[in-house]
């Protein structure tokens, strides 16, 4: 059985921890963002109706996944390297940022071009041939 004093001591140490404080606010912000997103989704669904909202969701999800692939996950990687370079190699920071930017822009541009060219095939693949136009011209 856990002693009340040791549990109280543990809780006090946890409350004073910077990691706990930062994690709490990150978690609270994420939960608030997800909650507001849910409310916005409900409002948009009521406004658009179920058929149009379904098409909207299909396009949004498809473009979202294409956007994830197009950035190579450089957002998190770049953040880590920028943090390292600021303290260790600040003179190379500008070069690093430009390198990440160029790679991301080139690859994103290529994927956008592929999406434009193959929009009809993508629309058939997701079983929504009526969404070809939206897939071709609406990018994240």
Secondary structure as UniProt FT lines:
FT   HELIX           4..16
FT   HELIX           18..48
FT   HELIX           50..70
FT   TURN            71..73
FT   HELIX           74..88
FT   HELIX           90..92
FT   HELIX           93..117
FT   HELIX           119..125
FT   TURN            126..127
FT   HELIX           129..131
FT   HELIX           132..137
//
